[in-house]
Amino acid sequence: MNDLNRQWVLAKEAYGEGMCLPEDCFGYNEAGIPESGEGEILVRNVYFACEPAVHAMVRGVPGRIDPLPVGSVMRGSAAGVVVESNHPDYQAGELVNGSFEWADYTVMGGTDPRGNPVNKLITGYPMASAMTTLGMSGVCAYIGMFRIGKPVPGDTVVVSAAAGGIGSIAGQLAKLSGARVIGITSSAEKARRLVEEVGYDDAIDYRGEDLVGRLAELAPEGVNVFFDNAGGPILDAVLVNLANWGRIAICGGASSYQNPDVGVKSHMLLAQRNGLMRGFWLFDNADIIPEALARIGRWHKAGLIKDVLDIAEGFEAVPRAARGIFDGANMGKQLVRISDDPTA
Ligand SMILES: NC(=O)c1ccc[n+]([C@@H]2O[C@H](COP(=O)([O-])OP(=O)(O)OC[C@H]3O[C@@H](n4cnc5c(N)ncnc54)[C@H](OP(=O)(O)O)[C@@H]3O)[C@@H](O)[C@H]2O)c1
């Protein structure tokens, strides 16, 4: 254990079009290693997960994810190793994940500042799989696909941000249901990789192609299930192509995170097509987590679901990688490894 605790600190709020995690919104800081008090654990952070939620923390607008005060050490989904425990439920050496500081080390009680638990990673898997496919990404994909979308064999399923952390698993779950699966992503290269590497039947580059027209060609009978991570014009294009009795699961709305004016115009089509559109929030669906992890674990062990990961290296890479997901730079879940992975 070295004696330095590198940190990324929120230097200023950033909200509005073109303001997505600009370089000067994070500042570098060095501090001493924090000490764990009674009922606390000291965690050596290994992986940070780059997630759109980071944007909510820097934008100064209250919501389900509260903004951080300027000057705070940034936080985000991460996984690490317990190096010291003064908490009866955790032992040194255990692998845990939760919302940790963007720092080499984090001190936590049994919950994060939002009251969510510090989870023990599922054992028997590499850490990066356990915190993604067998963690939050897999569970979100499972909730949206099976609690809301409920695809059946022969359905056409569409997934937006299809190459992302949650999207890449949602697409694989839909394939396991016997559906035909179309991914939407931001480049021709990512579209090619979705088909060749992740197993989508087709993929559309929404920036380079006419999305409404391509969906009509690829889903002539309409879209039965849409798993949406994007919102805005992408959601509109799918609504236009929605099948009668179609189901839409709203997981996220990445298109509006930088631009508060992005909206949806075609919602009346839900009435005309008997459509169901429902959102979900992971932490309010905790009852389904054991089922989701058991089934995803079985499929993963059988080689029916694979990890789609994009791993950057080094503490200095964290702000750049976090910004990159808003430019579509990631192919799979964007992680940054900042220290030795004991499972690698
Ligand atoms: N409901 C919940 O409980 C819950 C929990 C966690 C996360 N989420 C949401 O789930 C979604 C996926 O999260 P993730 O962590 O797996 O992230 P991710 O999909 O790995 O990364 C975000 C993706 O969003 C797409 N994107 C970025 N800017 C966009 C824009 N302006 N328009 C359209 N697409 C854009 C990009 O994909 P392409 O390059 O492929 O377009 C990017 O890769 C996010 O919206 C997140 O907020 C919801």
The ligand as an SDF file (V2000), in Angstrom:
LIG
                    3D

 48 52  0  0  0  0  0  0  0  0999 V2000
  -32.9780    2.8980  -14.9150 N   0  0  0  0  0  0  0  0  0  0  0  0
  -31.9230    2.6460  -14.1280 C   0  0  0  0  0  0  0  0  0  0  0  0
  -32.0320    2.2290  -12.9720 O   0  0  0  0  0  0  0  0  0  0  0  0
  -30.5560    2.8890  -14.7100 C   0  0  0  0  0  0  0  0  0  0  0  0
  -29.4030    2.4680  -14.0050 C   0  0  0  0  0  0  0  0  0  0  0  0
  -28.1580    2.7040  -14.5970 C   0  0  0  0  0  0  0  0  0  0  0  0
  -28.0690    3.3240  -15.8400 C   0  0  0  0  0  0  0  0  0  0  0  0
  -29.2120    3.7370  -16.4610 N   0  0  0  0  0  0  0  0  0  0  0  0
  -29.1860    4.3590  -17.7890 C   0  0  0  0  0  0  0  0  0  0  0  0
  -28.9260    3.3360  -18.7170 O   0  0  0  0  0  0  0  0  0  0  0  0
  -28.3020    3.8730  -19.8750 C   0  0  0  0  0  0  0  0  0  0  0  0
  -27.0790    3.0180  -20.2320 C   0  0  0  0  0  0  0  0  0  0  0  0
  -26.1360    3.1220  -19.1720 O   0  0  0  0  0  0  0  0  0  0  0  0
  -24.6830    2.4590  -19.2860 P   0  0  0  0  0  0  0  0  0  0  0  0
  -24.0490    2.6900  -17.9670 O   0  0  0  0  0  0  0  0  0  0  0  0
  -24.7910    1.0930  -19.8260 O   0  0  0  0  0  0  0  0  0  0  0  0
  -23.9620    3.4390  -20.3170 O   0  0  0  0  0  0  0  0  0  0  0  0
  -23.4550    3.0930  -21.7800 P   0  0  0  0  0  0  0  0  0  0  0  0
  -24.6270    2.6490  -22.5840 O   0  0  0  0  0  0  0  0  0  0  0  0
  -22.2980    2.1660  -21.6770 O   0  0  0  0  0  0  0  0  0  0  0  0
  -22.9180    4.4860  -22.3070 O   0  0  0  0  0  0  0  0  0  0  0  0
  -23.8100    5.4760  -22.7380 C   0  0  0  0  0  0  0  0  0  0  0  0
  -24.1300    5.3090  -24.2400 C   0  0  0  0  0  0  0  0  0  0  0  0
  -25.1340    6.2550  -24.5530 O   0  0  0  0  0  0  0  0  0  0  0  0
  -25.0620    6.5680  -25.9180 C   0  0  0  0  0  0  0  0  0  0  0  0
  -25.1580    8.0120  -26.0740 N   0  0  0  0  0  0  0  0  0  0  0  0
  -24.3400    8.9730  -25.5720 C   0  0  0  0  0  0  0  0  0  0  0  0
  -24.7590   10.1890  -25.9310 N   0  0  0  0  0  0  0  0  0  0  0  0
  -25.8810    9.9920  -26.6820 C   0  0  0  0  0  0  0  0  0  0  0  0
  -26.7790   10.8700  -27.3500 C   0  0  0  0  0  0  0  0  0  0  0  0
  -26.6170   12.1980  -27.3250 N   0  0  0  0  0  0  0  0  0  0  0  0
  -27.8230   10.3100  -28.0250 N   0  0  0  0  0  0  0  0  0  0  0  0
  -28.0060    8.9810  -28.0500 C   0  0  0  0  0  0  0  0  0  0  0  0
  -27.1830    8.0970  -27.4340 N   0  0  0  0  0  0  0  0  0  0  0  0
  -26.1430    8.6140  -26.7580 C   0  0  0  0  0  0  0  0  0  0  0  0
  -23.7120    6.0330  -26.4420 C   0  0  0  0  0  0  0  0  0  0  0  0
  -23.9750    4.8450  -27.1930 O   0  0  0  0  0  0  0  0  0  0  0  0
  -23.8870    4.7650  -28.8190 P   0  0  0  0  0  0  0  0  0  0  0  0
  -22.5150    5.2480  -29.1850 O   0  0  0  0  0  0  0  0  0  0  0  0
  -24.1070    3.3230  -29.0930 O   0  0  0  0  0  0  0  0  0  0  0  0
  -24.9900    5.6340  -29.3220 O   0  0  0  0  0  0  0  0  0  0  0  0
  -22.9760    5.6320  -25.1730 C   0  0  0  0  0  0  0  0  0  0  0  0
  -22.1360    4.5340  -25.3560 O   0  0  0  0  0  0  0  0  0  0  0  0
  -27.9430    5.3170  -19.5300 C   0  0  0  0  0  0  0  0  0  0  0  0
  -28.8690    6.1730  -20.1570 O   0  0  0  0  0  0  0  0  0  0  0  0
  -28.0780    5.3700  -18.0160 C   0  0  0  0  0  0  0  0  0  0  0  0
  -28.4080    6.6550  -17.5570 O   0  0  0  0  0  0  0  0  0  0  0  0
  -30.4370    3.5110  -15.9350 C   0  0  0  0  0  0  0  0  0  0  0  0
  1  2  1  0
  2  3  2  0
  2  4  1  0
  4  5  1  0
  4 48  2  0
  5  6  2  0
  6  7  1  0
  7  8  2  0
  8  9  1  0
  8 48  1  0
  9 10  1  0
  9 46  1  0
 10 11  1  0
 11 12  1  0
 11 44  1  0
 12 13  1  0
 13 14  1  0
 14 15  2  0
 14 16  1  0
 14 17  1  0
 17 18  1  0
 18 19  2  0
 18 20  1  0
 18 21  1  0
 21 22  1  0
 22 23  1  0
 23 24  1  0
 23 42  1  0
 24 25  1  0
 25 26  1  0
 25 36  1  0
 26 27  1  0
 26 35  1  0
 27 28  2  0
 28 29  1  0
 29 30  1  0
 29 35  2  0
 30 31  1  0
 30 32  2  0
 32 33  1  0
 33 34  2  0
 34 35  1  0
 36 37  1  0
 36 42  1  0
 37 38  1  0
 38 39  2  0
 38 40  1  0
 38 41  1  0
 42 43  1  0
 44 45  1  0
 44 46  1  0
 46 47  1  0
M  CHG  2   8   1  16  -1
M  END
$$$$
